[in-house]
Amino acid sequence: MNDWRVPGFTSTASKRPDAMFGSPALITRASGCRVWDPEGREYVDYVMALGAVALGYGHPAVNRAAEAAIAAGVVGPLPPVAEQQLAEALAERIPWLEHVRFLKTGAEAVAAAVRLARVATGREQVLGCGYHGWLDWCQGATEGVPAGVRELFAELPFNDVVAGRELIRERAARLAAVVVEPVIVSEPSREWLQMLRAETERAGAVLILDEIKTAFRLAIGGAVARYEIRPAPDLVVLGKALANGFPLAVVGGRADLMAAAARTWISSTLATEGVALAAAGATLEVFVRDDVCGHLHRVGTRLLHGLHDLQRRHAGVITGVAGIAEMCFLHYATEDLAHRAALAAAKRGLLFKRTAYNFVSLAHDDATVDRTVAILDEALREI
């Protein structure tokens, strides 16, 4: 791998072979919940493009929409009609998205939300909870990030009401935004969510919910809908499953905050190319028509029950089951055991991550889940 011309791979480091399975290292094709390697071997997949695919790879309705957009020219000199159409469709299903801007990646969209918060508040400091992308503003410990930028960001602990309240109050006068992932391995407590809403309002800071993983999975409207967060966050960021694998992200929320986009610079040549917009429109239609979130919860719950059963049977190897029905994984006694289990499963035709998260899709059914648990059982017996 060291002599490849793409150092570290172009995609996220989460896809590097040593972080995944080692073998297979590459794929040539994906369909439904299955992928194929260069030797033609077939695998049932739960990585699902790190959660970016919720309908299954190559969903026919999404493909048709994308093909029509390709035939229509992909991109042009003026904003496409599809941009406004998708904005209206999203607002109908996610009413707290009063106004939106489209971008290509989740990292861009969260950075745009932070920029808008800084413009609106005239402040610079940000508290973050979770993973918000690779850009400088949230990478305090990363080599190459200027010290001055690092000083503007601090971590907020997940689900810790007391510590969170203290951090927000301590920085209140300088705080532009609090950015949180609503699910990090476990579900948020209602008290924590209420604290975030109350303390950001008190501080005059912007509350941003990073729903990159959770929107179009826990519910179309993500954690805000699932946990009935009221009042809604000031800004929300969507991505990943929004377009079922096509590159698209959204920052949206209160109209007055989004109006700050006219006072700063948020720009991307291909942010509204037509293929991803069409794919997202078709994805939304399938989610509504087929109750995709209901399916994800049902089959995910079946998988979660199976993982708990495996923990009981293999207590010396598995120390816990983490996550929620729609996105879950196993805790292993050691990293070596985790790696060996992933390899043993892959050898049997199953790609199941040893860390956060494994994702179910519309293409996973009961039989696939049951076979998955059986393969994991075989793999765990082997190691």
VEXMARTI-640376 format. One record per residue (C-alpha): residue number from 0; residue in one letter; x, y, z; chain. Coordinates in nm, 4 decimals. Example, Ala and Ser with C-alpha at 12.3 -4.5 7.8 and 13.67 -1.06 7.14 Angstrom:
2
sevo, marti, x, y, z, mipa
0, A, 1.2300, -0.4500, 0.7800, A
1, S, 1.3670, -0.1060, 0.7140, A
This chain:
383
sevo, marti, x, y, z, mipa
0, M, 0.0000, 0.0000, 0.0000, A
1, N, 0.2886, 0.2393, 0.0705, A
2, D, 0.3742, 0.2797, -0.2991, A
3, W, 0.0239, 0.3880, -0.4033, A
4, R, 0.0016, 0.7227, -0.5796, A
5, V, -0.2800, 0.8359, -0.3487, A
6, P, -0.1139, 0.8828, -0.0065, A
7, G, -0.3519, 0.7995, 0.2728, A
8, F, -0.6311, 0.7594, 0.0155, A
9, T, -0.8376, 1.0527, -0.1051, A
10, S, -1.1340, 0.9757, 0.1211, A
11, T, -1.1470, 0.9878, 0.4987, A
12, A, -0.8782, 0.8056, 0.6951, A
13, S, -1.1623, 0.5993, 0.8415, A
14, K, -1.1558, 0.3973, 0.5174, A
15, R, -0.7854, 0.3085, 0.5261, A
16, P, -0.7298, -0.0709, 0.5248, A
17, D, -0.5677, -0.0887, 0.8689, A
18, A, -0.8650, 0.0960, 1.0188, A
19, M, -1.1116, -0.1396, 0.8530, A
20, F, -1.0404, -0.4995, 0.7596, A
21, G, -0.7023, -0.5124, 0.5880, A
22, S, -0.8550, -0.7414, 0.3304, A
23, P, -1.0427, -0.6478, 0.1211, A
24, A, -0.8662, -0.3152, 0.0791, A
25, L, -1.0546, -0.2045, -0.2327, A
26, I, -1.3923, -0.2588, -0.3962, A
27, T, -1.5040, -0.2486, -0.7573, A
28, R, -1.8836, -0.2447, -0.7235, A
29, A, -2.1644, -0.1870, -0.4724, A
30, S, -2.5346, -0.2718, -0.4903, A
31, G, -2.7987, -0.2797, -0.2194, A
32, C, -2.6153, -0.3794, 0.0971, A
33, R, -2.3448, -0.5756, -0.0849, A
34, V, -2.0061, -0.4903, -0.2319, A
35, W, -1.7534, -0.6794, -0.4469, A
36, D, -1.3740, -0.6753, -0.4379, A
37, P, -1.1373, -0.6852, -0.7420, A
38, E, -1.1303, -1.0664, -0.7243, A
39, G, -1.5097, -1.0820, -0.7527, A
40, R, -1.5755, -1.1832, -0.3904, A
41, E, -1.9069, -1.0635, -0.2491, A
42, Y, -1.9548, -0.9102, 0.0965, A
43, V, -2.2549, -0.7997, 0.3010, A
44, D, -2.1712, -0.4465, 0.4099, A
45, Y, -2.2573, -0.2469, 0.7219, A
46, V, -2.0131, 0.0376, 0.6620, A
47, M, -2.2563, 0.1812, 0.4055, A
48, A, -2.0091, 0.4509, 0.2994, A
49, L, -1.9696, 0.5540, 0.6653, A
50, G, -2.3435, 0.6111, 0.6923, A
51, A, -2.3811, 0.8086, 0.3700, A
52, V, -2.6069, 0.5420, 0.2167, A
53, A, -2.9378, 0.4607, 0.3877, A
54, L, -3.1437, 0.3306, 0.0933, A
55, G, -2.8797, 0.0856, -0.0277, A
56, Y, -2.6121, 0.1364, -0.2911, A
57, G, -2.7412, 0.2258, -0.6365, A
58, H, -3.1065, 0.2645, -0.5376, A
59, P, -3.3052, 0.2615, -0.8667, A
60, A, -3.5149, 0.5722, -0.7985, A
61, V, -3.2101, 0.7750, -0.6974, A
62, N, -3.0139, 0.6488, -0.9961, A
63, R, -3.2936, 0.7469, -1.2359, A
64, A, -3.3060, 1.0972, -1.0932, A
65, A, -2.9273, 1.1300, -1.1157, A
66, E, -2.9218, 1.0012, -1.4742, A
67, A, -3.1862, 1.2566, -1.5761, A
68, A, -2.9792, 1.5338, -1.4184, A
69, I, -2.6709, 1.4139, -1.6058, A
70, A, -2.8661, 1.4235, -1.9301, A
71, A, -2.9809, 1.7784, -1.8453, A
72, G, -2.6213, 1.9001, -1.8319, A
73, V, -2.5191, 1.8636, -1.4638, A
74, V, -2.4224, 2.2283, -1.4068, A
75, G, -2.4831, 2.5625, -1.5747, A
76, P, -2.4204, 2.9381, -1.5578, A
77, L, -2.7127, 3.0191, -1.3237, A
78, P, -2.8649, 2.8604, -1.0111, A
79, P, -3.0748, 2.5545, -1.1012, A
80, V, -3.4486, 2.5296, -1.0394, A
81, A, -3.3731, 2.2089, -0.8453, A
82, E, -3.2033, 2.4124, -0.5710, A
83, Q, -3.5228, 2.5963, -0.4802, A
84, Q, -3.7321, 2.2825, -0.5241, A
85, L, -3.5174, 2.0841, -0.2817, A
86, A, -3.5090, 2.3714, -0.0315, A
87, E, -3.8905, 2.3797, -0.0312, A
88, A, -3.9176, 2.0014, -0.0017, A
89, L, -3.6780, 1.9948, 0.2945, A
90, A, -3.8585, 2.2811, 0.4694, A
91, E, -4.1889, 2.0966, 0.4300, A
92, R, -4.0505, 1.7935, 0.6160, A
93, I, -3.8059, 1.9791, 0.8430, A
94, P, -3.9816, 2.3078, 0.9237, A
95, W, -3.6978, 2.4464, 1.1379, A
96, L, -3.4981, 2.4775, 0.8122, A
97, E, -3.6491, 2.8180, 0.7354, A
98, H, -3.3665, 2.9045, 0.4955, A
99, V, -3.0847, 2.6807, 0.3680, A
100, R, -2.7555, 2.6874, 0.1823, A
101, F, -2.6202, 2.3831, -0.0015, A
102, L, -2.2592, 2.2670, 0.0034, A
103, K, -2.0756, 1.9534, -0.0964, A
104, T, -1.9451, 1.8095, 0.2313, A
105, G, -2.0419, 1.7981, 0.5943, A
106, A, -1.7127, 1.9611, 0.6950, A
107, E, -1.7904, 2.2594, 0.4699, A
108, A, -2.1454, 2.2873, 0.5985, A
109, V, -2.0520, 2.2849, 0.9679, A
110, A, -1.7765, 2.5390, 0.8990, A
111, A, -2.0359, 2.7560, 0.7215, A
112, A, -2.2673, 2.7309, 1.0228, A
113, V, -1.9858, 2.8436, 1.2521, A
114, R, -1.9033, 3.1313, 1.0157, A
115, L, -2.2678, 3.2426, 1.0210, A
116, A, -2.2731, 3.2253, 1.4021, A
117, R, -1.9603, 3.4386, 1.4247, A
118, V, -2.1077, 3.6978, 1.1890, A
119, A, -2.4378, 3.7070, 1.3784, A
120, T, -2.2812, 3.7357, 1.7261, A
121, G, -1.9636, 3.9289, 1.6546, A
122, R, -1.7807, 3.6723, 1.8703, A
123, E, -1.5150, 3.4141, 1.7895, A
124, Q, -1.5019, 3.1278, 2.0409, A
125, V, -1.6717, 2.7935, 1.9748, A
126, L, -1.7453, 2.4902, 2.1894, A
127, G, -1.7801, 2.1608, 2.0034, A
128, C, -1.8936, 1.8121, 2.0959, A
129, G, -1.8226, 1.5278, 1.8525, A
130, Y, -1.6580, 1.5114, 1.5124, A
131, H, -1.7258, 1.8095, 1.2862, A
132, G, -1.4827, 1.7522, 1.0001, A
133, W, -1.1190, 1.8173, 0.9238, A
134, L, -1.1106, 2.1954, 0.8805, A
135, D, -0.8940, 2.4164, 1.1010, A
136, W, -1.1644, 2.5712, 1.3218, A
137, C, -1.2329, 2.2437, 1.5108, A
138, Q, -0.8967, 2.0650, 1.4915, A
139, G, -0.7270, 2.1877, 1.8072, A
140, A, -0.4684, 1.9084, 1.8341, A
141, T, -0.3899, 1.8649, 1.4641, A
142, E, -0.0473, 1.9473, 1.3250, A
143, G, -0.0622, 2.2351, 1.0779, A
144, V, -0.3430, 2.4229, 1.2528, A
145, P, -0.2289, 2.7717, 1.3651, A
146, A, -0.2078, 2.8211, 1.7412, A
147, G, -0.4343, 3.1253, 1.7236, A
148, V, -0.7074, 2.9192, 1.5585, A
149, R, -0.6709, 2.6394, 1.8130, A
150, E, -0.7319, 2.8819, 2.0978, A
151, L, -1.0778, 2.9665, 1.9641, A
152, F, -1.2095, 2.6118, 2.0048, A
153, A, -1.2679, 2.3888, 2.3080, A
154, E, -1.4343, 2.0525, 2.3637, A
155, L, -1.7703, 2.0232, 2.5374, A
156, P, -1.8251, 1.6822, 2.7065, A
157, F, -2.1163, 1.4750, 2.5775, A
158, N, -2.4145, 1.4296, 2.8092, A
159, D, -2.2453, 1.6075, 3.1024, A
160, V, -2.4933, 1.8705, 3.2183, A
161, V, -2.2839, 2.0239, 3.4964, A
162, A, -1.9567, 2.0482, 3.3037, A
163, G, -2.1350, 2.1730, 2.9928, A
164, R, -2.3154, 2.4461, 3.1816, A
165, E, -1.9917, 2.5621, 3.3446, A
166, L, -1.8042, 2.5737, 3.0124, A
167, I, -2.0769, 2.7748, 2.8388, A
168, R, -2.1125, 3.0228, 3.1263, A
169, E, -1.7367, 3.0599, 3.1592, A
170, R, -1.7044, 3.1635, 2.7919, A
171, A, -2.0444, 3.3331, 2.7548, A
172, A, -1.9210, 3.6818, 2.6692, A
173, R, -1.6904, 3.5517, 2.3939, A
174, L, -1.8936, 3.2522, 2.2757, A
175, A, -2.0236, 3.2550, 1.9181, A
176, A, -2.1569, 2.9002, 1.8975, A
177, V, -2.1988, 2.5617, 2.0591, A
178, V, -2.1829, 2.2830, 1.8007, A
179, V, -2.2875, 1.9319, 1.9054, A
180, E, -2.3438, 1.5909, 1.7566, A
181, P, -2.6652, 1.4721, 1.9225, A
182, V, -2.5642, 1.1033, 1.9352, A
183, I, -2.2128, 0.9960, 2.0307, A
184, V, -2.2097, 0.6206, 2.0999, A
185, S, -2.5201, 0.6630, 2.3175, A
186, E, -2.8360, 0.8736, 2.3122, A
187, P, -2.8433, 1.2217, 2.4655, A
188, S, -3.0269, 1.2849, 2.7886, A
189, R, -3.3200, 1.5250, 2.7817, A
190, E, -3.1541, 1.7246, 3.0618, A
191, W, -2.8381, 1.7756, 2.8520, A
192, L, -3.0349, 1.8892, 2.5477, A
193, Q, -3.2408, 2.1280, 2.7601, A
194, M, -2.9242, 2.2649, 2.9210, A
195, L, -2.7689, 2.3356, 2.5797, A
196, R, -3.0785, 2.5211, 2.4627, A
197, A, -3.1171, 2.7233, 2.7810, A
198, E, -2.7499, 2.8122, 2.8269, A
199, T, -2.6859, 2.9157, 2.4669, A
200, E, -2.9922, 3.1413, 2.4792, A
201, R, -2.8705, 3.2887, 2.8057, A
202, A, -2.5225, 3.3485, 2.6595, A
203, G, -2.6549, 3.4900, 2.3322, A
204, A, -2.4662, 3.2158, 2.1471, A
205, V, -2.5880, 3.0134, 1.8492, A
206, L, -2.6803, 2.6489, 1.9072, A
207, I, -2.5800, 2.4364, 1.6071, A
208, L, -2.6815, 2.0711, 1.5833, A
209, D, -2.4478, 1.8637, 1.3663, A
210, E, -2.6948, 1.6133, 1.2193, A
211, I, -2.4586, 1.4799, 0.9519, A
212, K, -2.5021, 1.1207, 1.0759, A
213, T, -2.8439, 1.1426, 1.2388, A
214, A, -3.0636, 1.3222, 0.9835, A
215, F, -3.2281, 1.0833, 0.7384, A
216, R, -3.1520, 0.8010, 0.9815, A
217, L, -3.3067, 0.8538, 1.3247, A
218, A, -3.5824, 1.0466, 1.1462, A
219, I, -3.5926, 1.2570, 0.8323, A
220, G, -3.5482, 1.5537, 1.0650, A
221, G, -3.2827, 1.3711, 1.2641, A
222, A, -3.2371, 1.4046, 1.6370, A
223, V, -3.4442, 1.7245, 1.6537, A
224, A, -3.7426, 1.5194, 1.5379, A
225, R, -3.6584, 1.1995, 1.7293, A
226, Y, -3.6029, 1.3698, 2.0634, A
227, E, -3.8529, 1.6523, 2.0066, A
228, I, -3.5988, 1.9251, 2.0775, A
229, R, -3.8061, 2.2405, 2.1336, A
230, P, -3.7368, 2.5111, 2.0618, A
231, A, -3.5307, 2.3793, 1.7729, A
232, P, -3.1591, 2.4597, 1.7435, A
233, D, -3.0736, 2.7881, 1.5756, A
234, L, -2.8870, 2.6154, 1.2930, A
235, V, -2.8751, 2.2542, 1.1773, A
236, V, -2.6345, 2.0790, 0.9448, A
237, L, -2.7394, 1.7785, 0.7337, A
238, G, -2.5319, 1.5513, 0.5111, A
239, K, -2.4361, 1.1885, 0.4471, A
240, A, -2.7640, 0.9985, 0.3833, A
241, L, -2.9353, 1.3168, 0.2588, A
242, A, -2.8540, 1.2226, -0.1037, A
243, N, -2.7890, 0.8495, -0.0550, A
244, G, -2.4198, 0.8720, -0.1346, A
245, F, -2.4140, 1.1647, -0.3742, A
246, P, -2.2113, 1.4578, -0.2366, A
247, L, -2.4425, 1.7122, -0.0782, A
248, A, -2.4720, 1.8859, 0.2575, A
249, V, -2.7031, 2.1534, 0.3975, A
250, V, -2.6713, 2.4271, 0.6555, A
251, G, -3.0047, 2.5744, 0.7504, A
252, G, -3.2162, 2.7184, 1.0252, A
253, R, -3.3547, 3.0503, 1.1406, A
254, A, -3.4058, 3.2944, 0.8555, A
255, D, -3.2435, 3.5845, 1.0424, A
256, L, -2.9259, 3.3829, 1.1081, A
257, M, -2.9123, 3.2481, 0.7553, A
258, A, -2.9395, 3.6059, 0.6264, A
259, A, -2.5867, 3.6544, 0.7590, A
260, A, -2.4730, 3.4628, 0.4489, A
261, A, -2.5088, 3.7918, 0.2591, A
262, R, -2.2614, 3.9594, 0.4965, A
263, T, -1.9840, 3.7011, 0.4693, A
264, W, -1.8409, 3.4668, 0.2054, A
265, I, -1.9708, 3.1106, 0.1657, A
266, S, -1.9018, 2.9877, -0.1848, A
267, S, -1.8525, 2.6687, -0.3838, A
268, T, -1.8485, 2.6341, -0.7635, A
269, L, -2.0224, 2.2965, -0.7622, A
270, A, -2.2362, 2.3290, -0.4488, A
271, T, -2.5569, 2.3095, -0.6519, A
272, E, -2.4666, 2.0887, -0.9451, A
273, G, -2.7832, 1.9151, -1.0512, A
274, V, -2.6958, 1.5492, -0.9967, A
275, A, -2.6666, 1.5616, -0.6180, A
276, L, -2.9717, 1.7884, -0.5891, A
277, A, -3.1773, 1.5448, -0.7976, A
278, A, -3.0471, 1.2495, -0.5945, A
279, A, -3.1445, 1.4221, -0.2702, A
280, G, -3.4920, 1.4999, -0.4005, A
281, A, -3.5445, 1.1379, -0.5000, A
282, T, -3.3998, 1.0165, -0.1692, A
283, L, -3.6470, 1.2290, 0.0254, A
284, E, -3.9362, 1.0917, -0.1789, A
285, V, -3.8314, 0.7317, -0.1045, A
286, F, -3.7902, 0.8081, 0.2666, A
287, V, -4.1427, 0.9439, 0.2858, A
288, R, -4.3054, 0.6803, 0.0646, A
289, D, -4.1376, 0.3736, 0.2152, A
290, D, -4.1068, 0.4835, 0.5799, A
291, V, -3.7346, 0.4238, 0.5569, A
292, C, -3.6640, 0.5444, 0.9104, A
293, G, -3.9185, 0.2961, 1.0449, A
294, H, -3.7425, 0.0178, 0.8561, A
295, L, -3.3986, 0.1269, 0.9813, A
296, H, -3.5212, 0.1245, 1.3397, A
297, R, -3.6871, -0.2170, 1.3063, A
298, V, -3.3999, -0.4036, 1.1391, A
299, G, -3.1481, -0.2115, 1.3490, A
300, T, -3.3240, -0.3237, 1.6648, A
301, R, -3.3077, -0.6824, 1.5404, A
302, L, -2.9347, -0.6422, 1.4819, A
303, L, -2.8842, -0.4799, 1.8221, A
304, H, -3.0613, -0.7700, 1.9948, A
305, G, -2.8365, -1.0109, 1.8058, A
306, L, -2.5255, -0.8231, 1.9184, A
307, H, -2.6366, -0.8378, 2.2806, A
308, D, -2.6848, -1.2129, 2.2409, A
309, L, -2.3320, -1.2400, 2.1017, A
310, Q, -2.2000, -1.0502, 2.4025, A
311, R, -2.3600, -1.3037, 2.6358, A
312, R, -2.2134, -1.5938, 2.4370, A
313, H, -1.8647, -1.4447, 2.3991, A
314, A, -1.8179, -1.2491, 2.7200, A
315, G, -1.4425, -1.3012, 2.7155, A
316, V, -1.4106, -1.1255, 2.3797, A
317, I, -1.6974, -0.8742, 2.3733, A
318, T, -1.7240, -0.6329, 2.6645, A
319, G, -2.0220, -0.4325, 2.5457, A
320, V, -2.2643, -0.3269, 2.2744, A
321, A, -2.2656, 0.0428, 2.1890, A
322, G, -2.4669, 0.2837, 1.9784, A
323, I, -2.8353, 0.2774, 1.8910, A
324, A, -3.0444, 0.0611, 1.6607, A
325, E, -2.9717, 0.2664, 1.3489, A
326, M, -2.5947, 0.2855, 1.4123, A
327, C, -2.4187, 0.0431, 1.6449, A
328, F, -2.0992, -0.1530, 1.7110, A
329, L, -1.9298, -0.3915, 1.9535, A
330, H, -1.6752, -0.3179, 2.2254, A
331, Y, -1.3986, -0.5787, 2.2377, A
332, A, -1.1733, -0.6745, 2.5267, A
333, T, -0.8627, -0.5725, 2.3307, A
334, E, -0.7795, -0.3982, 2.0048, A
335, D, -0.6118, -0.7165, 1.8814, A
336, L, -0.9308, -0.9172, 1.9340, A
337, A, -1.1309, -0.6467, 1.7568, A
338, H, -0.9006, -0.6573, 1.4561, A
339, R, -0.9017, -1.0379, 1.4418, A
340, A, -1.2810, -1.0464, 1.4651, A
341, A, -1.3169, -0.7991, 1.1752, A
342, L, -1.0759, -1.0038, 0.9623, A
343, A, -1.2498, -1.3311, 1.0458, A
344, A, -1.5885, -1.1819, 0.9518, A
345, A, -1.4518, -1.0368, 0.6267, A
346, K, -1.3094, -1.3772, 0.5384, A
347, R, -1.6680, -1.5066, 0.5640, A
348, G, -1.8105, -1.2302, 0.3437, A
349, L, -1.9145, -0.9746, 0.6063, A
350, L, -1.7838, -0.6180, 0.6416, A
351, F, -1.8632, -0.5197, 0.9998, A
352, K, -1.6679, -0.2353, 1.1584, A
353, R, -1.5002, -0.2914, 1.4932, A
354, T, -1.5547, 0.0727, 1.5950, A
355, A, -1.8294, 0.3320, 1.5570, A
356, Y, -2.0446, 0.2765, 1.3571, A
357, N, -2.2157, -0.0016, 1.1631, A
358, F, -2.5214, 0.1196, 0.9698, A
359, V, -2.8299, -0.0670, 0.8524, A
360, S, -3.0053, 0.0392, 0.5326, A
361, L, -3.3317, -0.0160, 0.3500, A
362, A, -3.1531, -0.2970, 0.1656, A
363, H, -3.0863, -0.4919, 0.4878, A
364, D, -3.3705, -0.7283, 0.5738, A
365, D, -3.4368, -0.9722, 0.8583, A
366, A, -3.2681, -1.2639, 0.6826, A
367, T, -2.9559, -1.0554, 0.6164, A
368, V, -2.9396, -0.9451, 0.9790, A
369, D, -2.9841, -1.3007, 1.1061, A
370, R, -2.7092, -1.4248, 0.8744, A
371, T, -2.4882, -1.1386, 0.9929, A
372, V, -2.5240, -1.2420, 1.3563, A
373, A, -2.4492, -1.6041, 1.2614, A
374, I, -2.1318, -1.5025, 1.0751, A
375, L, -2.0171, -1.2881, 1.3657, A
376, D, -2.0771, -1.5836, 1.5967, A
377, E, -1.8605, -1.8048, 1.3735, A
378, A, -1.5881, -1.5390, 1.3610, A
379, L, -1.5873, -1.4952, 1.7367, A
380, R, -1.5665, -1.8719, 1.7893, A
381, E, -1.2633, -1.8804, 1.5585, A
382, I, -1.0696, -1.6194, 1.7545, A
